[in-house]
Amino acid sequence: MPRARGPASRTTLAIDWQHPALPGVGQGADGADGRTTATHQREAMEASAAHAYVAGEDRRPLLVLRECLTCRGTEDALMSSKEDNERTYLLARYFRCVKLPADVLEKDHPFAQLFSGDKPSHLFIATADGSFRHDLEGTHSRRELWDAMEKALAASYAETPEKALARFGKILDTLDELDSALTDLETRYELAISKDGGDSKQVKKLQKEIGEKRGEKAELVAEAVKLGTLPLKPAAAARDAAAAR
């Protein structure tokens, strides 16, 4: 069953979605039907050019999600409502995560060729240069998703993230404990102020404890940020590794 995480853990796990601006198009606000309005004509790019544009200068592997009108603004196509998604969130930290709008399937959308075919995938995992790609439907299994993510990571990074992921798990557990302790301390602090006033020894003691707990949280969050960075393989080595898979 999905575990309930505290607010600090949920913030730490949140995916940093990128929303690439359309090339050569004056883009307006999204229409009510999910279409992206534009100030002049647009046209589809070649698939390789669209991939390169979406990847940009970022050499991390890609996780690209196509929104539809029913899942727009959510992560429903990526996450499971019945299983624990924590490993997905943790693995996603090592990807450039891109969300494309619902109208990406329209023939004239610049990124339309990223989702070609009669049954276009809902998302795909790929290396930055496109030498490895795995398409997934909205009904994919956790194991299929994780296998694809792990293959892209192995092709792209000089070392496995498993050691960092194990440490992440411990950080999240400690953040949950700190959030719970802070909730208790802050409640006691408010009660102490109303009862004894702001200058009482109890209030000052609680202020100190709250400050210490918040400091511990800040240190753990900073460590989590550092753990999200791993050394990448040289571009040629990454291509060779992807080809071997």
Secondary structure, 3 states (H helix, E strand, C coil): CCCCCCHHHHHHHCCCCECCCCCCCCEEEECCCCCEEECCCCCCCCHHHHHHHHHCCCCCCEEEEECCCCCCCCCCCCCCCCCCCHHHHHHHCCCEEEEECHHHHCCCCCCHHHHCCCCCCCEEEECCCCCCEEEECCCCCHHHHHHHHHHHHHHHECCCCHHHHHHHHHHHHHHHHHHHHHHHHHHHHHHHHHHHCCCCHHHHHHHHHHHHHHHHHHHHHHHHHHHCCCCECCHHHHHHHHHCC
